[in-house]
Amino acid sequence: MTRIATWITGSALALALSLSLSAPAHGQQPPGSALFQDAERLQRLLDVAKEAGFTDEQIKSITVEDESRLIRAWEHIQEQKLQRERLEKAKAEREKRVYLTVQDVFNELLAADPEDLKKLRDSLFLNR
């Protein structure tokens, strides 16, 4: 069961928050099962709190307990955004890299000056 821990009282707000975090039909957990893994549900929680008149400080202090874990919803969402940005940056860097194939090396050797090829051949075979 998911519980919301905050020091703000108000039956209408508590009802809105509990409805926004209600479990899917038949008591089944969403894919990934844990609330803290479902960023959309956490974001919805923060949106409902903001619409209900919470201040930014109060929104940042909202904590959620799920499967005996206590997390701060706002901090967790920010961490996920940073992690996503890091992964996208790493992916972009990997895509920028140019990998040489055997064919690339062969084409370079064919385009090289014949004298350079003779020197390379001599250095490879004479140093054995």
C-alpha positions as CSV (number, residue, x, y, z in Angstrom):
1,M,0.0,0.0,0.0
2,T,1.3,3.4,-0.8
3,R,1.2,6.1,1.9
4,I,1.8,9.8,1.5
5,A,3.7,11.5,4.3
6,T,3.4,15.3,4.6
7,W,2.8,17.7,7.4
8,I,-0.1,19.5,5.7
9,T,-3.6,18.8,6.7
10,G,-6.8,19.1,4.8
11,S,-9.3,16.4,4.0
12,A,-10.0,17.6,0.4
13,L,-6.3,17.6,-0.4
14,A,-5.7,14.2,1.2
15,L,-8.7,12.8,-0.8
16,A,-7.3,14.3,-4.1
17,L,-3.8,12.9,-3.4
18,S,-5.1,9.5,-2.5
19,L,-7.3,9.4,-5.7
20,S,-4.4,10.5,-7.9
21,L,-2.2,7.6,-6.4
22,S,-4.9,5.0,-6.3
23,A,-3.9,1.6,-7.4
24,P,-5.2,0.2,-10.8
25,A,-8.3,-1.9,-10.9
26,H,-8.4,-5.3,-9.2
27,G,-5.5,-4.2,-6.8
28,Q,-2.8,-5.0,-9.4
29,Q,0.4,-3.0,-9.3
30,P,1.4,-1.1,-12.5
31,P,4.3,-2.5,-14.5
32,G,7.5,-2.0,-12.5
33,S,5.3,-2.4,-9.4
34,A,6.9,0.2,-7.2
35,L,5.5,3.7,-7.1
36,F,8.9,5.3,-7.1
37,Q,9.7,3.7,-10.4
38,D,6.6,5.3,-12.0
39,A,7.7,8.9,-12.7
40,E,4.3,9.8,-14.3
41,R,2.5,8.9,-11.1
42,L,4.9,10.9,-9.0
43,Q,4.6,13.9,-11.3
44,R,0.8,13.6,-11.2
45,L,1.1,13.7,-7.3
46,L,3.2,16.9,-7.5
47,D,0.8,18.5,-10.0
48,V,-2.2,17.8,-7.8
49,A,-0.4,19.2,-4.8
50,K,0.5,22.4,-6.8
51,E,-3.1,22.8,-8.0
52,A,-4.3,22.4,-4.4
53,G,-2.2,25.4,-3.4
54,F,1.0,23.8,-2.0
55,T,4.0,26.1,-1.9
56,D,7.2,25.1,-3.7
57,E,8.8,24.3,-0.4
58,Q,5.9,22.1,0.6
59,I,5.9,20.3,-2.7
60,K,9.6,19.6,-2.3
61,S,9.0,18.1,1.1
62,I,6.3,15.5,0.0
63,T,7.5,12.0,0.7
64,V,6.1,8.8,-0.5
65,E,6.5,5.4,1.2
66,D,6.2,2.4,-1.0
67,E,7.4,-1.2,-0.2
68,S,9.1,0.1,3.0
69,R,11.0,2.8,1.0
70,L,10.7,6.4,1.9
71,I,11.5,8.8,-1.0
72,R,11.1,12.5,-1.7
73,A,9.0,12.7,-4.8
74,W,10.4,16.0,-6.2
75,E,14.0,14.9,-5.6
76,H,13.4,11.5,-7.2
77,I,11.9,13.1,-10.3
78,Q,14.8,15.5,-10.6
79,E,17.3,12.7,-10.2
80,Q,15.5,10.7,-13.0
81,K,15.7,13.8,-15.3
82,L,19.4,14.1,-14.7
83,Q,20.0,10.4,-15.3
84,R,18.0,10.6,-18.5
85,E,20.1,13.6,-19.7
86,R,23.4,11.8,-18.9
87,L,22.3,8.7,-20.8
88,E,21.2,10.8,-23.8
89,K,24.5,12.7,-23.7
90,A,26.5,9.4,-23.5
91,K,24.4,8.0,-26.4
92,A,25.1,11.1,-28.5
93,E,28.8,10.8,-27.8
94,R,28.9,7.1,-28.8
95,E,27.1,8.0,-32.1
96,K,29.6,10.7,-32.9
97,R,32.6,8.2,-32.7
98,V,34.0,7.0,-35.9
99,Y,35.1,3.4,-36.0
100,L,37.6,2.2,-38.5
101,T,36.9,-1.0,-40.4
102,V,39.5,-3.2,-42.1
103,Q,38.2,-1.8,-45.4
104,D,39.0,1.7,-44.2
105,V,42.6,0.8,-43.3
106,F,43.0,-1.1,-46.6
107,N,41.8,1.9,-48.6
108,E,44.2,4.2,-46.7
109,L,47.1,1.9,-47.5
110,L,46.1,1.8,-51.2
111,A,45.9,5.6,-51.3
112,A,49.3,6.0,-49.6
113,D,52.6,6.8,-51.4
114,P,54.3,3.7,-52.7
115,E,57.6,4.7,-50.9
116,D,55.8,4.9,-47.6
117,L,54.4,1.4,-48.2
118,K,57.9,0.0,-48.9
119,K,59.2,1.6,-45.7
120,L,56.2,0.1,-43.7
121,R,56.8,-3.3,-45.3
122,D,60.5,-3.2,-44.5
123,S,60.0,-2.1,-40.9
124,L,57.4,-4.9,-40.3
125,F,59.4,-7.7,-41.9
126,L,62.9,-6.7,-40.9
127,N,62.2,-6.2,-37.2
128,R,61.0,-9.8,-36.7
